[in-house]
Amino acid sequence: MNVLLVATNRERSPYPVAPLGTLCVAAAARAAGHSVDFLDLGLASSPQKALRQALEKGEYQAVAFGIRNLDNCWSFAPKMYFDEVRELAETVRCCFKGPLILGGSGFSVAPRGWMQRLEADCGVIGEGERAFPEVLARMEAGSSLEGIDGVITAPKSDSPASVLPARAVERLGELPLPAHELCGYAPYVRRGGFVGVQTKRGCPFKCVYCIYPQLEGRRYRLRPPEALVQEIETVATRTKMRQFFFVDSVFNDPRAHALAICAALSRRRPPNRWMAFCNPVGFDAELARAMAQAGCAGVEFGLDVATPRMLAALDKPFGQKETRIALQAARDAGLSFAIHLLFGGPGETWADVEETQAFLNGCAAANAVFASFGIRIYEGTPLAQIAVREGTLAPDHDLFEPTYYLSPGLAGDTEENLDRIARRRAEWTSPADWRKPLVRWGQKVTVRLNVRPQWKYLRYYGQYMRRQTK
């Protein structure tokens, strides 16, 4: 079947993200014998025009959208991406008479909402490498889509039974490599972005707000380290790109797999730099040194909280001891690292925020601490159940629209109070900072100078360009 696969994500803050998920699906569809044209709208100056031109040029039997995000998850500056995708869907309906297929992580977190609002023909929930080629094959044959794992069709968009993710691909090594050759990475990298690489899927952790276990399963499925390194080398050779990001929700767990990847990278010695998301689980001196030796340029620690009470409230898999060890290990290994904090969880108060800062003041200093507030509530998560029990969320509330949990203890002048606390430390920033033209200008300068990570010298902003408080 001849299909136009469209990457719809256009968010560029803090940098544009190349469409890895869509490239994975494109490779799988091609391997199954389908003809795939790829249209990346991420950096297009006029996405509707680019889509119209592609539809007029090709003779397609189907159009598929890869939707990366539903919204930006910022309670203080919420932004939905639905309208952008809706306009693209309207363009398809005007210029094309065949079926419209939806997929991607942004679609998968709220498939019924997307299907009802866009009136698409079908959608693929979760991993698309197996389901999407099967959908195309059946459409080409004129067969029913009934029974395809993870596929939702328009007539059944209200049925709970029809919104289960596709069955996980057990052996990731059997999948074709992402179709990196279809993506023009150079403009992404010039604007501060990366080539995305995935080392595994699945997440066994139970953070109360997180949707990853629903989408990828609670059991790790690991990619062979040597195959991963070969992918990096191949992309680097073809594209001359040298900046990579391991896009796993948590790179360092399981620890043995992370160490094996670092060892493979060190043996092959590709001239590349990479970054990763990590948490403190198993992150020690040995792993930090291995990452540094393997070319790691920076680590982003998703702590969210750091006090014993709030670690328990969010059901985090680590404690203060592990956090202290991880931050010190990163600092000793010479790794630049940033910390992400997300305040407003169940029962949190300003005393918890103050305690978080006091604790981090006693740890190895980060290059940057990003302090935010308000936690996006997703359907089927423990946080949604907590909000319903507390009476702050109706059981039938439509979570397609951005909905946030904020502890009553932090309500009222939340942004101002958090900014006051953040200004005590040079490395801390708050949403009030992110709105400032000076910060946006500084980001453009770091991108122009190719500073990696972009936040490596953020503390100098706090030290010299921002009024401090005590």
Secondary structure, DSSP 8 states (H G I E B T S, - for coil): -EEEEEE-----SSS----HHHHHHHHHHHHTT-EEEEEE-TT-SSHHHHHHHHHHHS--SEEEEE---SB---TTS--B-HHHHHHHHHHHHHH--S-EEEESHHHHTSHHHHHHHH--SEEE-S--TTHHHHHHHHHHHT---TT-TTEEEGGGTT-GGGG------S-GGGS----GGGS-HHHHHHTT--EEE--EE------TT--HHHHH-SS-EE--HHHHHHHHHHHHHHH---EEEE-SS-SSSSHHHHHHHHHHHHHH--S-EEEEEE-STT--HHHHHHHHHTTEEEEEEEEE--SHHHHHHTT-S--HHHHHHHHHHHHHTT-EEEEEEEE--TT--HHHHHHHHHHHHTS---SEEEEEE-EE--TTSHHHHHHHHHTSS-TT--TTS--EE--GGG-SSHHHHHHHHHTTSTTEE-HHHHT-HHHHHHHHHHHHTT-SSTTTTHHHHHHHSS----
